[in-house]
Amino acid sequence: MSYQINNKKIGDYISGLIEREFESARQFCRAYLQTRDGDEPTREAIQNMANRLSQIKNGGKAIQIDDLPIFSKLLYVSFEQILSAGECGEPINNRMTNYTIAQSHNKSEWIAYIEEKDKPIFNSDEYGKTVLDYAIMFGNYDFLKFLINKNYIWFDSRKDTDYVMTFGAGTNIQRIKFEERDNGVLIRKPDMDDLQYKLATEDQLRMYIISLAADHNDLSMLEKLRAREIPELYYKAHYLSCACPDFDVHYDKHMVSNIAKSSDVVLDYFTDPFEIRDLIRYKDGSNRKHIFMFPYISQLLDMLIENNSPFLKTALEKSIEHNENTREKLKALIKESVNNGCYYGDDWKQEVDFHEKGNIVQFRDSLAVTGIITNIAKTTKKSADSQINQLIKKLNDSYNGIKNIKEEEIV
């Protein structure tokens, strides 16, 4: 079928396509420039493109040959469809999906998909998978890092009160819902929370990305993800008399295995103690704090022993130091409570709790705001190196000393 080039018809056709695929003409201009140049365009560049596009849409200017590949890609039509104003040509099948974009390493494609009018990035596909599921499946760390660094998604709201099932994870990608028309057809409207719900209720996604960040030795990303911590520490460690965090529920063997095989820089991060701020305040207005180790430090140590890791000696020494500091602090707190009349004789033993799940020890002074809750480390493996075995014995001895502290007399 032959056709004549008619700039007015082409302009009307393009205008309709842009309205279908983008929130605004300006958003299309931004996506065009990102696709063409690979960088974030300036406001001036967007305005210049918007002026040229306006002339194309009203037929005042013809679309240029250089425009055709980008218009075709962004509007999901062929060159022939554009030049014939939709009268000729076969539709092209290059529409991005969760599956295809999750494999892409092209920044401009990511941005164009995020900014699509119907927001497909936010929704699960016909297989029930989100773009995050696929990105993790394909190990596309560049794409995941882009989404996090650009704050399209986050795994930490930076608000302690949000820390329950996750660290307040969420997304600013517009939510979509389905609305049924009179003819029974379902259309998408803002506010369905497929991705938001998944982010807010599943900490597993964060753990997957922690594994990838460890593989890439990306310390800044690990810190952004609060990779050493679990959300439960914040709502259970606040109150020393409440149920202890259950580390086993969140244990991800794959994640810990990746950490065990990572660089010394990453291992140094995961074997350092860290502070958890409490909601309880002292008289001077400062918040009570508790020192924890990585919740899976014992499993990590076992893996380092099995791997004969060069970092093993350092990891054991840091764990021993934490155990011994915990023992001394615990004894000092008990002694102080006895001396200030909170407990008489060995009544203090009723307030010392040890929990096998997570190796957690806790104690509180019921008359004061002092107390301690922390986890301690042990190993179940042995090494072929006699010096390492001496450190293993020292670690396990310190662990057992804390576990059995009720057998001691505190004076």
C-alpha positions, 0 to 999 in steps of 0.5 A: 500500500502506498501513501503520501507524507502528510505532516499534519496527519503524522503530527496528529498520529504522534500526538495520540501515541504520546498521550497513550504512552506518556503522562505528558509531552514534556515527559516524552521529551525527557525520555527522548533526550535520555535515550538519544544522549544517555544522560539526564537532560537539562531543563533548557534541552527539554524545553527546546525539544518540547518546542520542536515536538510542538511544531511536529505535532501541529504539522509545522515541521516534519519529523526528521530521519534521526528521530525515527528510531527513538520515536519508534522505540518509545512509542512502540510503532514501526517507521512505516506506521509513523510516516503513514500516520498509522495507515500502513505497517505492522505493529512491532513487538518491542514493548518493555515488560518486567521480564525484559527490563530486568535484563536490561543494562541500558539506563535510558530504557530503565527510565523510559519504563519507569515513566510509562503512563500505565506504570507497568513497573509497579505491577506484577505480571501474568506470572505474579512477578515484579520487576524486582523479582526478575532483576534479582533472578537475573542478578542485575545489580546495576538496575537494582542499585539504580532504583535504590540510588535514585530513590525509586525504591528504598529499604530504610525509611530512617524512622525507627517507628517504621521498623517492624516487618521491614525497615520501612521499605517502600517506593515512590513509583506511582501506584496503580489499581484496576477499575471496572467499566460498565462494559466489564473491561478492567482499566488501570487507575492510580493506587494499587499497591502490588510493589509497595505491598511486597516491599513493605511486608517482605524483608526477603528482597532486602536480603537478596540485594544484600547478597548481591552487594556483598558479591560486588564488595559494595560497602556503601550499599550494605550500609544503606541497606542496614545489612548487619541488622534485622527490623525486629531488633528495633521493636523488641530490643527497646523493652528489655522485658519483652520477647526477644528477637527471633533471629532464626525466622530471618536466617538466609543461608544463601546470604550468609554464605555470600558474605562468608566468601566476600572481601575482607572489607565486607567481612570487617563490616559484618563482624563489627559490633553496632549500636541499636538506639533504644526508646528509653531515655536517661535523666540527661535526655540521652537514649539508652543504647545496646550493642549487637553483633551481626545476628548470624555471626555464629553461622558466619564464623562456622562458614569462615572456618569451613572455608579456611578464610584468611579473615577467620583469625580477625573475625574470631578475635573481634567476636571474643572481644565482644563476648568478653565485653558483654560478660564484664558489662553484665556482671557490672550491671548485676552488681550495681543492681544488688548494691542499690537494693534492687535485688537481694541475695541471688534474686537477680538471677530471675532477671537474667535470661538467655535464649538459645535462638540467636544466643541472646542474653538480657538483664534489667534493673527493675528500679532503674532504666539500666539493663543489657540485651545483646547477642553473643557468638560461638562456633560449632566447627574446628580448624586444622590450625592449632592456633585457630582452635585456641581462639575457637576454644576461647570464644566458646569458653566466653560464650558458656561463661555468659550462658551459665552466669546464673551459677556465679555469685555476684558480690 
